Amino acid sequence: MPLIRESIVATLAADGRPHLAPLGVIVEGERRILAPFHPSTTLANLRRDAVACVNYVQDVRIFAGLITHRRSHWPLLPAERVRGFRLEAALAHEELELVDIVEDPTRPRFRFRVVHAAVHAPFDGFNRARHAVIEACILLSRRHLLPAEQIREAIAALAPLVDKTAGEAEREAWTWIRDALP
Ligand SMILES: Cc1cc2nc3c(=O)[nH]c(=O)nc-3n(C[C@H](O)[C@H](O)[C@H](O)COP(=O)(O)O)c2cc1C
């Protein structure tokens, strides 16, 4: 299995407005692959306008905020080489242009080349609460697929990691997750 980096992907809506979504970026050598599920806004945006900015962040409130519909809180800056935007909070970002699409009825794979990459701030180390928040966000993003009880149990099992190792940002993200439990 290839390496997957959990990121925040910025695409452009039909009216030119930015759309942010947490997405796994599959790393295939120099190429990046995005595999958005059908149907999703990211998929529709990529079909219409095949550019994307991938943002690598450590503020997990952005993952939790997007999954719990807090869409307007995340400042953006213009991208350098493609039409679009990147997150101001990105530690690093990559700007992508489409190479080809491998069609699939549920999850087409968009393969990109990196046309610009930049580092903006240092990575300050691993943190278990951040990983817990990301796992909880993945569970919440599958609300329509998984039984509610299974999601609640899996998120409860992650809570000790937040209790033991969270800072303020991770605690805030966790309150949004708890409020959104099915
Ligand atoms: C860490 C993380 C990774 C995700 N990766 C993917 C992915 O690779 N493909 C996908 O379709 N959805 C993924 N999701 C779920 C989407 O973020 C979610 O379905 C979101 O609503 C995207 O839909 P939108 O483009 O309509 O906003 C992921 C969610 C999280 C929290």
The ligand as a Tripos MOL2 file, in Angstrom:
@<TRIPOS>MOLECULE
LIG
   31    33     1     0     0
SMALL
NO_CHARGES

@<TRIPOS>ATOM
      1 C1         -8.3800   12.7530    7.5670 C.3       1 LIG1
      2 C2         -9.4750   12.6070    6.5480 C.ar      1 LIG1
      3 C3         -9.1830   12.0610    5.3020 C.ar      1 LIG1
      4 C4        -10.1770   11.9240    4.3270 C.ar      1 LIG1
      5 N1         -9.8520   11.4290    3.0950 N.ar      1 LIG1
      6 C5        -10.8010   11.3560    2.1360 C.ar      1 LIG1
      7 C6        -10.4650   10.8980    0.8240 C.ar      1 LIG1
      8 O1         -9.3210   10.5570    0.5270 O.2       1 LIG1
      9 N2        -11.4690   10.8800   -0.1000 N.ar      1 LIG1
     10 C7        -12.7400   11.3040    0.2070 C.ar      1 LIG1
     11 O2        -13.5990   11.3020   -0.6770 O.2       1 LIG1
     12 N3        -13.0700   11.7190    1.4360 N.ar      1 LIG1
     13 C8        -12.1370   11.7520    2.4010 C.ar      1 LIG1
     14 N4        -12.4730   12.1960    3.6430 N.ar      1 LIG1
     15 C9        -13.8570   12.6170    3.8920 C.3       1 LIG1
     16 C10       -14.1010   13.9940    3.3420 C.3       1 LIG1
     17 O3        -13.3290   14.9890    3.9750 O.3       1 LIG1
     18 C11       -15.5660   14.3540    3.5410 C.3       1 LIG1
     19 O4        -16.3600   13.3850    2.9280 O.3       1 LIG1
     20 C12       -15.8490   15.7050    2.9980 C.3       1 LIG1
     21 O5        -17.1920   15.9720    3.2630 O.3       1 LIG1
     22 C13       -15.5100   15.8470    1.5350 C.3       1 LIG1
     23 O6        -16.5820   16.1690    0.8420 O.3       1 LIG1
     24 P1        -16.7490   17.5420    0.0390 P.3       1 LIG1
     25 O7        -15.6840   17.5610   -1.0180 O.co2     1 LIG1
     26 O8        -18.1210   17.3390   -0.5050 O.co2     1 LIG1
     27 O9        -16.6180   18.6590    1.0260 O.co2     1 LIG1
     28 C14       -11.5030   12.3250    4.6320 C.ar      1 LIG1
     29 C15       -11.7910   12.8610    5.8860 C.ar      1 LIG1
     30 C16       -10.8040   13.0020    6.8450 C.ar      1 LIG1
     31 C17       -11.1370   13.5860    8.1670 C.3       1 LIG1
@<TRIPOS>BOND
     1     1     2 1
     2     2     3 ar
     3     2    30 ar
     4     3     4 ar
     5     4     5 ar
     6     4    28 ar
     7     5     6 ar
     8     6     7 ar
     9     6    13 1
    10     7     8 2
    11     7     9 ar
    12     9    10 ar
    13    10    11 2
    14    10    12 ar
    15    12    13 ar
    16    13    14 ar
    17    14    15 1
    18    14    28 ar
    19    15    16 1
    20    16    17 1
    21    16    18 1
    22    18    19 1
    23    18    20 1
    24    20    21 1
    25    20    22 1
    26    22    23 1
    27    23    24 1
    28    24    25 2
    29    24    26 1
    30    24    27 1
    31    28    29 ar
    32    29    30 ar
    33    30    31 1
@<TRIPOS>SUBSTRUCTURE
     1 LIG1         1 GROUP 0 **** ****
